[in-house]
Amino acid sequence: MEENDVKKNTAQKRTTQKRTVQRNTAQKNTAQKRTVQKNTAQKRTLQKNTTQKQPEPRKKKRKYSRTGCLLWAVKKLWKLDKWFVFFVFAAFLPEIARSLVTDYFPGRLINSISTGSTFGQLLAVCAVFIALSILLNLLQDFIISRQEGRTYYPTLACLAQMRARENYEMDYETTFRQDFKEISGYAWEDAFRGNCSMEYFWRDLSGGLYHVTAIAAYVSVLTILNPLLVAVIAAVSSVSYFTSRWRPAYYEKNKHNWEKEIRKRNYLNELSGDFSLAKDIKLYGLEGWLQRMMEGYQAFILAWDRRCSLRELWARLVYWLMDLVKNGAVYFVLIAFLLDGGINVGEFVFYFNMLLSLGGFFENIIADFAKLNTRAEKLAYYREFYDYPDKFNHSRGCALPSGPVSIELKDVWYRYDGAGTDTLKGINLRIEKGEKLALVGLNGAGKTTLVKLICGLLQPTKGEILVNGKNIEEYNIEDYYSLISAVFQEVRPIAFTVFEFVASADPDRPGAREDALRAMKASGIYEKVHSLPHGMNTHLMKGIYDDGVDFSGGEMQKLVLARAIYKDSSILILDEPTAALDPIAENNLYLQYQTLTQGKTSVYISHRFASTRFCDRIVLLEGGVIKETGSHEELMEKNGSYACMFGVQSKYYKAGAPI
C-alpha cells in the first residue's frame, strides 16, 4: 500500500514538474515572441521615420549660365587667335546670299519662259545666276579655307593650357580634391571623346548665326504673302527643339549615375596596357576577376545607352510627324493662292522654295540652340577647371630668406579631402636653422604628410607653418619652392638626358655641367653615368629615344638625390632616400650625410632607425601626433616607443639572432 502511494506521489510530482516546465516554456516563448514583434515594430517605425526624414536629393545648382559659358569660350578663342574668330562670324554672310539667289532663280526663270522671253534673254538670266553663284561660292570657300586652316590651333593650345595648368600651375593639393577630380574628369573626357566642345562649339555657333540671319531675311519677304503661314511653320518647327533636347537633357540629368562606371571601365582599360602589372595579374590569377568587372561595367553602360537610344527613337518619330504637318500646310496655302490668282507659277515656285527653306532654317536654328545648350553644359566643365581657385599665393610675395632657415609648425592639423579622420593632429614643432631632424614612425603615422606641408605642397586644415618667422602663404609659392631640395619615395624618370634631369633647375647657367658632375659623384651614380655610351648626354627611358636607357630603382634614386644636391637649396628633404639602395650604397650615403646637409636645414624620413643617429634630433610620430622627441641617446634612455622599435630592428642584425 505504501509502495503504491509512493509511486502515485512520484507520478503526480513528475506531472506537476512537467506542467510547470511547459507553462514556463510557453510563457518564455510568448515573451520572446512579443519582444521580437516589439523590435520588429520599432524597426519598422525607425525605417518609416528615416524614410520620412530623409531629404530629397537636391539638384546641383548650375554655377555658370549657358550664355556665359559660350561667351567665355569665344573670349578664350579670341585671345588665342583673333582671325579665327573673325572668320567664324564672317562665314555665314555669303552663304545667306547664295541661298536667296538659289531660291529666287527657278521662279525668275519660269516667269521669263511664261512671258515669252527670247533665248538670249533666258541665257542672260542663267549667266547672271551662274556668275553670282560662282562669286559667292568662291568667297565662301575662301573664308572656310582660312577658317579651317586655323581650326585645330586654338583647340590644341587650349588643351595644352589645361594640361599645363593641371600639372604645373595649380596647387599640388588641388589635383587630389574630389570635386576637382570630378570637374577635371568630365572636361578631359569631353576633350578626348572626338567631339570636343572647345573645338566644335564654334561650328554650332556659326550655324546658329547663319540660321538666325537667314530667318530674319526670309520672314521679311514672306510676311507679305501670309504672316499666319510663317507663324505655323515656326510653331511646328519649335517642337523639334524639345525633341532635340529630350535625349541630351536625359543624359545630363543622369550622367552622374553611369559616367562613374565609364571611369571605372576606362581605368581597367588602362590597367590592360600597363605592362608593369602583367606579372602580378598572371601570378595571382586576376585575369578572370578583372574580366568579370569589365563585363559588369560594360553591361551597365550598355543598359543606359539603350535607354538613351529609345528616347532618341521617339524624338525622331515626333520630328517626322511635325515635318509632315509643316509641308502639308505649305502646299495647302500656296495651292490656294495659285488657284485664286494671287500668285503666278513663277512666284509659286519662288515662295515654295522660300517656305521650305524657312522651315529648314527654323528646324536648324532650334537644333543649333539644342546643340549650343549641350555644348555650354560641357564648356562649363572647362570653365570650372580654369576658374578652380588656388589656396597658395601665386602673386607677388615677400622676399625669400638666404642661407639656413628655421621652420616652425604651430598647432598644425591636416585631413585629406574625403577622409573621415585627421592625418595630423595639432603638431607643434620647431626646426632650428641648420638643424638635422629625423622623422620616424610606423606607416600611416603622418611623416610624409608633414613633409609635404613643409614643402608647400599641402595647406594645413588648421594652424600655420612659419619659415624664418613668416607664414609660407606670404611667399610666392613658386619662389618658395626654390628654397627646397627634395627626394621623395616615388621616383619617376623623365625622358631627358641625364644632365638635363640632374640640372633641371638651371641647366644653362655657366658651370652647370661641372656642378652636375659633382652632384652625381656625391650621390654615387657617377660610375654608372660614366659607363654609358654618351655619358651625361644619354637619354633616359627606352623606347622614347634611340639611345634611351632604363635605370634600376636604386640607380634612379641616386639620380634623384643628385638632382637635389645640384639644386643646393636652403631646405633639404629626404623622404626614404635609401629605400631602393643596397646596403653599401646606403652606408656611403650615411657617411656623406654630414657633408650633404652642411649649411642646410634638413628633414630626414626613414623606417631604418640606424640612420637616425646622424641627425641632431629625432621626432617619433604616432597616430598623427608627436609621441617622443630627442636625440638617439636620449630616446634610448627613455626606453619608450622609439627604443622598442629600435630594438626590434637591431636584433636581426646581431649575431645569433633568432630567425
C-alpha positions in Angstrom: 0.0 0.0 0.0 2.7 2.4 1.0 4.6 1.4 -2.2 1.6 2.3 -4.3 1.3 5.7 -2.5 5.0 6.4 -3.2 4.6 5.6 -6.9 1.4 7.7 -7.0 3.1 10.7 -5.4 6.1 10.3 -7.6 3.9 10.3 -10.8 1.9 13.3 -9.5 5.2 15.1 -8.8 6.5 14.4 -12.3 3.3 15.5 -13.9 3.4 18.8 -11.9 7.0 19.4 -12.8 6.3 18.7 -16.5 3.3 21.1 -16.5 5.4 23.7 -14.8 8.2 23.3 -17.4 5.6 23.5 -20.2 4.0 26.6 -18.6 7.4 28.3 -18.2 8.4 27.4 -21.7 5.2 28.8 -23.1 5.5 31.9 -21.1 9.1 32.3 -22.2 8.2 31.7 -25.9 5.3 34.2 -25.6 7.6 36.8 -24.1 10.2 36.2 -26.8 7.6 36.4 -29.5 6.3 39.7 -28.0 9.9 41.0 -27.8 10.5 40.1 -31.5 7.2 41.7 -32.5 8.1 44.8 -30.5 11.6 45.0 -32.0 10.1 44.5 -35.5 7.6 47.2 -34.9 10.3 49.6 -33.6 12.5 48.7 -36.6 9.6 49.5 -39.0 8.8 52.7 -37.2 12.5 53.7 -37.3 12.7 52.8 -41.1 9.5 54.8 -41.6 10.8 57.8 -39.7 14.1 57.6 -41.5 12.4 57.4 -44.9 10.2 60.4 -44.0 13.0 62.4 -42.6 15.4 61.7 -45.4 15.7 64.9 -47.5 15.0 64.8 -51.2 18.2 64.9 -53.3 18.9 68.5 -54.2 19.7 69.2 -57.8 23.1 70.7 -58.2 22.8 74.4 -58.9 24.4 75.5 -62.2 27.5 77.6 -61.4 27.6 79.4 -64.8 24.9 80.3 -67.2 24.9 78.7 -70.7 25.3 82.1 -72.4 28.1 83.0 -70.1 30.0 79.8 -70.9 29.6 80.4 -74.7 30.9 84.0 -74.3 33.8 82.7 -72.1 34.8 80.2 -74.8 34.6 82.9 -77.5 36.8 85.2 -75.5 39.3 82.4 -74.9 39.5 81.7 -78.6 39.7 85.4 -79.3 42.8 85.6 -77.2 44.4 82.6 -78.9 43.6 83.6 -82.5 41.6 86.7 -83.4 41.4 85.9 -87.1 40.0 82.5 -86.4 37.0 84.1 -84.5 36.6 86.7 -87.3 36.3 84.1 -90.0 33.9 82.1 -87.8 31.5 85.0 -87.7 32.0 86.1 -91.3 31.4 82.7 -92.9 27.6 82.8 -92.9 27.2 86.1 -94.9 28.0 84.7 -98.4 26.0 81.5 -97.6 22.8 83.6 -96.9 23.2 85.5 -100.2 23.7 82.2 -102.1 20.6 80.7 -100.5 18.5 83.7 -101.6 19.8 83.6 -105.1 19.2 79.8 -105.4 15.6 80.1 -104.2 14.9 83.1 -106.5 16.4 81.8 -109.7 13.9 79.0 -110.6 10.8 81.3 -110.2 12.5 84.0 -112.2 13.4 81.6 -115.0 9.8 80.2 -115.1 8.3 83.7 -115.3 10.7 84.6 -118.2 9.7 81.5 -120.1 6.0 82.1 -119.5 6.2 85.7 -120.7 7.8 84.7 -124.0 11.3 85.8 -123.4 13.8 85.2 -126.1 16.6 82.6 -125.9 19.2 85.3 -125.4 17.2 86.8 -122.5 16.9 83.4 -120.9 20.6 82.8 -121.4 21.4 86.1 -119.8 19.2 85.2 -116.7 21.1 81.9 -116.4 24.5 83.6 -116.9 23.8 86.2 -114.1 22.7 83.3 -111.8 25.8 81.2 -112.6 28.1 84.2 -112.1 26.6 85.2 -108.8 26.7 81.6 -107.6 30.4 81.2 -108.6 31.4 84.5 -106.9 29.5 83.7 -103.7 30.9 80.1 -103.7 34.5 81.4 -104.2 34.0 83.9 -101.3 32.6 81.3 -99.0 35.3 78.8 -99.9 38.0 81.4 -99.2 36.6 82.2 -95.8 36.2 78.5 -94.9 39.7 77.7 -96.0 41.1 80.5 -93.8 38.9 79.2 -91.0 39.6 75.5 -91.4 43.4 76.2 -91.6 43.2 77.6 -88.1 40.7 75.2 -86.6 43.0 73.0 -84.6 45.5 75.5 -83.3 43.2 77.3 -80.8 41.8 73.9 -79.6 45.2 72.3 -79.2 46.5 75.5 -77.5 43.6 75.4 -75.1 44.1 71.8 -74.2 47.8 72.4 -73.8 47.0 75.2 -71.4 44.7 72.8 -69.4 47.4 70.2 -69.2 50.0 72.8 -68.1 47.6 74.3 -65.5 46.8 70.9 -64.1 50.3 69.6 -63.9 52.4 72.7 -63.3 50.4 75.7 -62.3 47.7 74.5 -59.9 48.3 73.8 -56.3 49.5 70.3 -55.9 46.8 69.6 -53.3 44.1 70.7 -55.8 44.6 67.7 -58.1 43.7 65.3 -55.2 40.4 67.0 -54.2 37.3 65.1 -55.0 35.3 67.9 -56.6 38.3 68.9 -58.8 38.7 65.3 -59.9 35.1 65.2 -61.0 35.4 68.5 -62.9 38.7 67.5 -64.5 37.4 64.1 -65.4 34.4 65.5 -67.2 36.5 68.1 -69.0 39.1 65.6 -70.2 36.5 63.1 -71.2 34.9 65.6 -73.4 38.3 66.7 -74.8 39.2 63.2 -75.9 35.8 61.9 -76.9 36.3 63.0 -80.6 33.7 65.7 -80.5 35.4 68.2 -78.2 33.2 71.1 -77.2 36.1 73.6 -77.3 36.8 72.6 -80.9 33.3 72.2 -82.3 31.1 74.7 -80.5 32.2 77.4 -83.0 30.6 75.3 -85.8 27.3 75.3 -83.9 27.7 79.0 -83.1 28.4 79.9 -86.7 25.5 77.8 -87.9 23.2 79.4 -85.4 24.2 82.9 -86.6 23.6 81.9 -90.2 20.2 80.5 -89.5 19.1 83.5 -87.4 20.1 85.9 -90.1 18.5 83.8 -92.8 15.2 83.6 -90.9 15.2 87.4 -90.5 15.7 87.9 -94.2 13.2 85.3 -95.3 10.5 86.3 -92.9 10.7 89.9 -94.0 9.8 88.7 -97.5 7.3 86.0 -96.7 5.2 88.1 -94.3 3.9 89.9 -97.3 2.5 86.6 -98.6 0.8 85.2 -95.4 2.1 86.0 -91.9 0.0 83.2 -90.4 1.8 80.6 -92.5 5.1 81.8 -91.2 3.8 81.5 -87.7 2.6 78.0 -88.3 5.9 76.9 -89.7 7.7 78.5 -86.7 5.4 76.8 -84.2 5.6 73.3 -85.8 9.4 73.6 -86.1 9.7 74.7 -82.5 8.6 71.2 -81.5 11.9 70.0 -82.8 13.7 71.9 -80.1 12.1 69.8 -77.4 12.6 66.5 -79.3 16.3 67.5 -79.9 16.7 68.3 -76.2 15.0 65.2 -74.9 17.9 62.8 -75.1 20.7 65.3 -74.1 18.6 66.5 -71.2 18.1 62.9 -70.0 21.8 62.3 -70.5 22.9 65.3 -68.5 20.4 64.6 -65.7 21.6 61.0 -65.2 25.2 61.1 -66.3 26.5 61.1 -62.7 25.0 57.7 -62.3 26.7 56.0 -65.1 29.7 58.0 -66.1 31.3 56.7 -62.8 31.1 53.3 -64.4 32.7 54.7 -67.5 35.6 55.9 -65.5 36.0 52.5 -63.8 35.9 50.8 -67.2 38.5 53.2 -68.6 40.7 52.5 -65.6 40.5 48.8 -66.3 41.4 49.6 -69.9 44.5 51.5 -68.7 45.4 48.5 -66.5 45.4 46.3 -69.5 48.0 48.5 -71.2 50.2 48.7 -68.1 52.8 46.0 -68.6 54.4 46.6 -65.2 51.3 44.9 -63.7 51.3 41.9 -66.0 53.4 39.8 -63.6 51.0 40.4 -60.7 47.9 39.7 -62.8 49.4 36.4 -64.0 50.9 35.2 -60.7 47.8 36.0 -58.7 45.3 34.8 -61.3 43.5 38.1 -61.6 42.5 37.8 -65.3 39.1 36.3 -64.7 38.2 38.7 -61.9 39.2 41.8 -64.0 37.3 40.4 -67.0 34.1 40.0 -64.9 34.5 43.5 -63.6 34.9 44.8 -67.1 31.8 42.9 -68.3 29.8 44.2 -65.4 30.7 47.8 -66.1 30.1 47.4 -69.8 26.7 45.8 -69.3 25.7 48.7 -67.1 26.9 51.2 -69.6 25.1 49.4 -72.5 21.8 49.4 -70.5 22.0 53.2 -70.2 22.9 53.6 -73.8 19.7 51.6 -74.7 17.6 54.0 -72.6 19.1 57.0 -74.3 18.6 55.4 -77.8 15.0 54.6 -77.1 14.3 58.3 -76.2 16.1 59.3 -79.4 13.9 57.0 -81.4 10.7 58.6 -80.0 12.1 62.0 -80.7 12.8 61.2 -84.3 9.2 59.9 -84.8 7.8 63.2 -83.4 10.1 65.1 -85.7 8.9 63.3 -88.9 5.3 63.8 -87.8 5.9 67.6 -87.4 7.7 67.7 -90.8 4.6 66.1 -92.4 2.3 68.8 -90.8 4.6 71.6 -91.9 4.9 70.5 -95.6 1.2 69.9 -95.8 0.5 73.5 -94.6 2.9 74.9 -97.2 1.3 73.0 -100.0 -2.3 73.9 -98.9 -1.7 77.6 -98.6 0.3 78.1 -101.8 -2.1 76.0 -104.0 -4.9 78.1 -102.6 -3.1 81.3 -103.6 -2.3 80.0 -107.0 -5.9 78.9 -107.7 -7.2 82.3 -106.6 -4.8 84.1 -108.9 -2.9 85.7 -106.0 0.4 84.5 -107.4 1.6 83.2 -110.7 3.5 79.9 -111.4 7.0 81.5 -111.0 6.0 83.2 -107.7 4.6 79.8 -106.6 7.9 78.2 -107.2 9.8 81.1 -105.5 7.6 81.2 -102.4 7.5 77.4 -102.2 11.3 77.2 -102.2 11.5 80.0 -99.6 8.9 78.4 -97.3 10.7 75.1 -97.4 14.0 76.8 -96.8 12.4 78.8 -93.9 11.1 75.6 -92.4 14.6 74.1 -92.6 16.1 77.3 -91.1 13.6 77.1 -88.2 14.5 73.4 -87.6 18.2 74.1 -87.9 18.1 77.1 -85.5 16.3 75.1 -83.0 18.8 72.2 -83.4 21.6 74.8 -83.1 20.2 76.1 -79.9 19.9 72.5 -78.6 23.5 71.8 -79.6 24.7 75.0 -78.1 22.9 74.2 -74.9 24.7 70.9 -74.7 28.0 72.5 -75.7 27.5 75.1 -73.0 27.0 72.4 -70.4 30.2 70.8 -71.5 32.1 74.1 -71.7 31.1 74.7 -68.0 33.4 71.9 -67.0 36.3 73.7 -68.9 35.4 77.0 -67.3 35.2 75.4 -63.8 38.6 73.8 -64.5 40.2 77.1 -65.4 38.5 79.0 -62.6 39.2 76.5 -59.8 40.7 78.6 -57.0 44.2 78.2 -55.7 44.9 78.3 -52.0 48.5 79.3 -52.1 49.8 82.7 -53.1 50.7 82.8 -56.8 51.1 86.6 -57.0 53.8 88.8 -55.6 55.1 87.6 -52.2 57.6 88.6 -49.5 61.4 88.4 -50.1 63.0 84.9 -49.8 65.5 84.2 -47.0 69.0 83.2 -47.8 71.1 80.5 -46.0 69.7 78.1 -43.5 66.2 78.8 -42.3 64.1 77.9 -39.3 60.8 76.1 -39.7 58.0 76.2 -37.2 54.7 74.3 -37.2 52.0 75.8 -34.8 49.0 73.6 -34.0 49.0 72.1 -37.5 46.2 69.8 -38.4 45.6 68.1 -41.7 42.8 66.0 -43.2 42.9 64.7 -46.7 39.8 65.6 -48.8 37.2 62.9 -48.3 38.9 61.3 -45.3 37.0 60.6 -42.1 39.8 61.4 -39.7 42.8 63.8 -39.5 46.2 62.6 -40.5 48.0 65.1 -38.4 46.5 66.4 -35.1 47.8 69.5 -33.5 51.5 69.3 -34.4 53.8 71.8 -32.7 57.4 71.6 -33.8 60.3 74.0 -34.4 63.3 73.1 -36.5 66.2 75.5 -35.9 68.4 76.9 -38.6 70.9 74.2 -39.9 69.3 71.5 -37.7 69.2 68.0 -39.0 65.8 66.5 -37.9 64.8 62.8 -38.4 61.1 61.8 -38.6 60.3 58.2 -37.7 57.2 56.2 -37.0 55.1 53.4 -38.4 53.4 53.5 -41.8 50.5 56.0 -41.7 51.9 58.0 -38.8 51.8 61.2 -40.9 55.5 61.6 -41.8 55.2 62.2 -45.5 52.2 64.4 -45.0 54.1 66.6 -42.6 57.0 66.9 -45.1 54.6 67.8 -47.9 53.1 70.6 -45.7 56.6 72.0 -45.1 57.3 71.8 -48.8 54.2 73.9 -49.6 52.5 71.1 -51.5 49.7 70.8 -49.0 48.0 73.5 -46.9 47.1 72.9 -43.2 43.5 72.3 -42.4 44.2 74.3 -39.3 47.2 76.0 -37.9 50.2 77.7 -39.6 53.7 76.9 -40.8 56.4 79.6 -40.4 59.7 79.8 -42.3 62.1 82.3 -40.8 59.1 83.6 -38.8 56.8 84.2 -41.8 53.8 82.1 -42.8 54.7 80.3 -46.1 51.4 81.7 -47.5 53.1 85.1 -47.5 55.7 83.9 -50.0 55.0 83.4 -53.7 54.6 79.7 -53.8 56.7 79.2 -56.9 59.5 81.3 -55.4 59.2 79.3 -52.1 59.8 76.0 -54.0 63.3 77.3 -54.8 64.1 77.0 -51.1 63.6 73.2 -51.2 65.6 70.3 -52.5 63.5 67.2 -52.0 63.9 63.4 -52.6 60.5 61.6 -52.3 59.7 57.9 -52.2 58.0 58.0 -55.6 60.8 58.0 -58.2 59.7 58.6 -61.8 62.1 59.1 -64.7 61.5 61.8 -67.3 62.7 61.4 -70.9 65.5 64.0 -70.5 69.2 63.5 -70.9 70.9 62.5 -67.6 72.4 66.0 -67.4 69.1 67.7 -68.1 67.4 65.6 -65.4 70.0 66.5 -62.8 70.4 70.1 -63.8 66.7 70.8 -64.4 66.7 73.8 -62.1 69.0 75.9 -64.3 70.9 73.8 -66.9 72.0 76.8 -69.0 74.0 78.7 -66.3 77.8 78.7 -66.5 79.4 75.8 -64.7 76.2 73.7 -64.7 77.9 70.6 -66.1 80.7 70.7 -63.6 78.2 71.1 -60.7 76.1 68.3 -62.1 79.2 66.1 -62.2 80.0 66.8 -58.6 76.4 66.1 -57.6 76.4 62.7 -59.3 79.7 61.8 -57.6 78.2 62.8 -54.3 75.1 60.6 -54.8 77.1 57.6 -56.0 75.7 57.5 -59.6 78.7 58.9 -61.4 80.3 55.5 -62.3 77.0 54.3 -63.9 76.6 57.5 -65.9 80.3 57.5 -67.0 79.8 53.9 -68.3 77.0 55.0 -70.7 77.9 55.5 -74.4 77.1 59.2 -74.3 77.8 59.8 -70.7 75.6 62.6 -69.3 74.1 63.2 -72.7 72.4 59.8 -72.7 68.6 60.0 -72.7 66.5 58.3 -70.0 63.8 55.8 -70.9 64.0 53.2 -73.6 61.5 53.5 -76.4 61.5 57.3 -76.5 65.0 57.9 -77.8 67.3 55.5 -79.7 70.0 55.9 -77.1 67.5 55.7 -74.2 68.4 53.7 -71.1 66.4 52.4 -68.1 67.9 52.8 -64.7 67.2 50.3 -61.8 65.2 51.6 -58.8 68.4 52.1 -56.8 70.1 53.9 -59.6 67.1 56.1 -60.2 67.1 57.0 -56.5 70.7 58.0 -56.7 70.0 60.2 -59.7 67.1 61.9 -57.9 69.4 62.5 -55.0 72.0 64.0 -57.4 69.3 66.4 -58.6 68.5 67.5 -55.1 72.3 68.0 -54.3 72.7 70.1 -57.5 69.8 72.4 -56.6 71.7 73.3 -53.4 68.6 74.8 -51.6 68.3 76.0 -48.1 66.0 73.2 -47.0 66.9 69.5 -47.8 64.0 67.0 -47.6 64.9 63.3 -47.8 61.9 61.0 -47.7 63.1 57.4 -47.5 66.1 58.2 -49.8 67.7 54.8 -49.2 64.6 52.6 -49.7 65.9 51.2 -53.0 69.6 51.3 -52.2 71.8 48.3 -51.5 73.5 48.2 -48.0 76.8 49.5 -49.4 75.2 52.5 -51.2 73.1 53.2 -48.1 76.2 53.2 -45.9 78.0 55.5 -48.3 75.1 57.9 -48.1 75.2 57.9 -44.3 78.9 58.7 -44.4 78.3 61.7 -46.7 75.2 62.9 -44.8 77.1 65.5 -42.8 78.6 66.9 -46.0 75.4 66.9 -47.9 73.5 68.7 -45.2 76.1 71.2 -44.3 74.7 74.8 -44.2 71.1 73.4 -44.7 68.1 72.8 -42.6 67.3 69.1 -43.3 64.4 66.8 -42.6 65.1 63.1 -42.9 62.4 60.4 -43.0 63.4 56.7 -42.6 62.0 53.4 -41.4 65.6 52.3 -40.7 66.3 53.6 -37.3 70.0 53.1 -37.6 70.1 56.1 -40.0 68.7 58.5 -37.4 72.0 58.6 -35.4 73.3 61.0 -38.0 70.6 63.6 -37.1 70.7 66.2 -34.3 67.1 65.4 -33.2 64.6 62.6 -33.7 60.8 63.1 -33.7 58.6 60.0 -33.4 55.1 60.4 -34.9 52.4 58.0 -33.8 48.7 58.4 -34.9 49.3 61.9 -36.3 50.8 63.3 -33.1 54.4 63.8 -31.8 54.9 60.9 -29.3 58.6 61.4 -28.5 61.4 63.8 -29.3 65.1 63.9 -28.6 68.5 62.6 -29.7 69.1 58.9 -30.2 70.8 58.5 -26.9 68.0 60.5 -25.1 65.2 58.4 -26.6 67.0 55.1 -25.9 67.3 56.2 -22.2 63.6 56.9 -22.1 63.0 53.3 -23.1 59.8 54.2 -24.8 58.3 53.5 -28.2 61.5 54.6 -30.1 63.7 52.3 -28.0 61.3 49.4 -28.5 61.2 49.9 -32.3 65.0 50.3 -32.5 65.4 47.1 -30.5 63.1 45.2 -32.8 65.0 46.3 -35.9 68.5 45.9 -34.4 68.1 42.4 -33.1 68.0 40.9 -36.6 71.5 42.4 -37.3 73.1 40.8 -34.2 75.0 37.5 -34.4 72.9 34.5 -33.4 69.6 36.4 -33.5 66.6 34.1 -33.9 65.0 34.0 -37.3 
